[in-house]
Amino acid sequence: MKTLLIIDVQNDFLPGGSLPVAGSDAIVPVINRIMERFDLIVAAQDWHPQNHGSFATNHPGRKPFDEIDLEGLPQTLWPDHCVQGSHGAGFSAALETRPIEAIFRKGTDPGIDSYSAFFDNGRRKSTGLADYLRGKRAHDLYLCGLAGDICVHFSALDALREGFNVHFIRDAATPLDLAVAPARLEELRRRGAHVIDSGAIDRRSR
């Protein structure tokens, strides 16, 4: 089953949000356009409590993008974003959400961040996404969303570890840091992922 995984297309990562990714709004029409090519569509959603340990505001004297140790793991501090129930945590109003069959929330534990849609950053807790996909007999997994060099990237790495055939849709996944993005894509290629553009996705057979 050919599956589209949409990662964190949320208001706080879009223009005007608290942690905007430059040009992120341009991927939404691409994602909407390719949905009809998939048998199954699922989404991941950052869903942080207000006291999340990755928020710089929860560390007096620290500022966004500082690096700290958080419960034994290196952690970049971020502006408050995607707080549970907030407008910023909502999906873009421009994103077509009706075809999304299931949503997997991540980053809910205040003590550890969760970039991947599959596991937290310490791989201590699963979101249940891998088991859900196996239950649906999904094998070919196409990833898109925000940010391409962080949450989409680490989701792709975990998907590879879980045995899925991974496709990273380059024109539907905008990076936060343009300087590191090429190296992140090369890492995915080395590990066996296919880096493609949306035009290369065949329409699903009916």
C-alpha positions in Angstrom: 0.0 0.0 0.0 1.4 3.4 -1.0 1.2 5.7 1.9 1.8 9.5 2.4 3.0 10.7 5.7 2.5 14.4 6.3 4.6 15.7 9.1 4.0 18.8 11.2 2.3 21.1 8.6 1.2 23.3 11.5 0.6 27.0 11.9 3.7 27.7 14.1 6.0 26.4 11.4 4.3 28.5 8.7 4.8 32.2 8.0 3.5 34.2 11.0 4.1 31.3 13.4 6.4 31.2 16.4 9.0 29.0 14.7 8.4 29.8 11.0 10.2 27.8 8.2 11.0 30.2 5.3 8.9 29.3 2.3 7.0 26.6 4.1 3.6 27.8 2.8 4.8 26.8 -0.7 4.7 23.1 0.1 1.0 23.0 1.1 -0.4 23.1 -2.5 2.1 20.4 -3.5 0.9 18.1 -0.7 -2.7 18.8 -1.6 -2.1 18.0 -5.2 -0.4 14.6 -4.6 -2.9 13.2 -2.1 -4.9 11.5 -4.8 -1.9 9.4 -5.7 -2.0 7.5 -2.4 -3.9 4.7 -1.0 -3.5 5.8 2.6 -2.7 9.2 4.1 -1.6 9.8 7.7 -0.2 12.8 9.5 2.1 13.6 12.5 1.4 16.6 14.7 3.8 18.3 17.2 1.7 18.5 20.5 3.8 20.0 23.3 2.7 20.7 26.9 3.4 24.3 27.9 6.2 23.1 30.3 8.1 21.2 27.6 11.8 21.0 28.2 12.7 22.0 24.7 11.2 25.5 25.2 13.8 28.2 26.0 11.3 29.9 28.2 11.4 27.0 30.6 15.1 27.5 31.2 15.9 30.8 32.9 18.9 32.6 31.4 18.7 30.6 28.1 17.5 31.7 24.7 16.2 30.0 21.6 18.7 27.9 19.7 21.0 27.4 22.7 22.1 23.9 23.2 21.6 22.1 26.6 21.5 18.6 28.0 17.9 17.4 28.6 17.7 14.2 30.6 20.9 12.9 29.1 20.3 13.9 25.5 21.6 17.0 23.6 18.8 19.4 23.1 18.3 22.6 21.0 16.1 25.1 22.7 13.2 26.4 20.7 10.7 29.2 20.9 7.5 27.9 22.4 5.6 26.2 19.6 2.8 23.8 18.9 1.4 24.0 22.4 -1.4 21.6 22.9 -4.8 23.1 22.0 -3.3 26.3 20.6 -3.8 27.9 17.2 -0.1 27.3 16.5 -0.5 23.6 17.0 -3.3 23.4 14.4 -2.8 22.2 10.9 -2.6 24.9 8.2 -6.0 26.0 7.1 -4.8 25.6 3.5 -4.0 21.9 4.0 -6.6 19.5 2.8 -7.2 17.3 5.9 -10.3 15.3 4.9 -8.2 12.5 3.3 -6.1 12.0 6.4 -7.1 8.7 8.0 -5.1 9.0 11.3 -3.1 11.6 13.2 -0.1 10.7 15.4 0.9 13.2 18.0 4.4 13.6 19.3 6.4 15.6 21.8 3.8 15.1 24.5 6.4 14.2 27.2 7.8 17.4 28.8 11.1 15.6 29.5 12.1 14.6 26.0 11.7 16.1 22.5 10.3 14.1 19.6 11.4 15.0 16.1 10.5 11.7 14.5 6.9 10.7 13.9 7.8 7.2 15.1 9.8 7.6 18.4 11.0 10.3 20.8 14.6 11.4 20.4 15.9 8.8 22.8 13.8 6.0 21.2 12.3 5.4 24.6 8.7 5.6 23.6 6.9 4.7 20.4 4.0 6.8 18.9 2.5 3.5 17.6 2.9 4.7 14.0 5.0 1.8 12.8 2.6 -0.8 14.1 -0.3 1.1 12.6 1.3 1.1 9.2 2.1 -2.6 9.4 -1.5 -3.3 10.3 -2.5 -1.5 7.2 0.0 -3.5 5.2 1.8 -0.3 4.2 5.3 -0.7 2.7 6.0 2.2 0.4 6.2 5.3 2.6 6.4 8.8 1.1 7.3 11.6 3.5 6.7 15.3 3.3 6.2 18.3 5.6 8.1 20.4 8.1 10.9 20.9 8.7 12.6 18.9 6.0 16.0 18.8 7.7 14.6 18.0 11.2 11.3 16.2 11.8 10.9 14.9 8.2 14.5 13.8 8.2 14.4 11.9 11.5 11.1 10.4 10.6 12.6 9.1 7.4 15.6 7.6 9.3 13.2 5.8 11.7 11.1 4.6 8.9 14.2 3.0 7.3 15.1 1.4 10.6 11.6 0.0 10.8 11.9 -1.6 7.4 9.8 0.6 5.2 10.6 1.6 1.6 11.2 5.3 2.1 10.7 8.1 -0.3 11.5 11.7 0.7 9.6 14.2 -1.4 12.0 17.0 -1.8 9.7 19.7 -3.1 7.1 19.0 -0.4 9.5 19.2 2.6 11.1 22.6 3.3 14.2 22.7 5.6 14.7 25.1 8.5 18.5 25.3 8.0 19.4 25.5 4.3 23.1 25.0 5.2 22.6 21.5 6.6 19.8 20.3 4.2 22.1 18.9 1.5 24.0 16.7 4.0 20.8 15.5 5.5 19.5 14.4 2.1 22.8 12.7 1.3 22.5 10.8 4.6 19.1 9.5 3.6 20.4 8.4 0.3 23.3 6.5 1.9 20.9 4.7 4.2 18.7 3.6 1.3 16.0 6.2 1.0 14.8 7.5 -2.4 15.0 11.3 -2.7 12.4 12.4 -5.3 10.3 15.3 -6.5 6.5 15.1 -6.4 6.3 14.8 -10.2 8.0 11.3 -10.0 5.1 9.9 -8.0 2.9 7.6 -10.1 -0.8 7.9 -9.7 -2.2 5.1 -7.6 -3.8 2.2 -9.4 -7.5 1.8 -8.9 
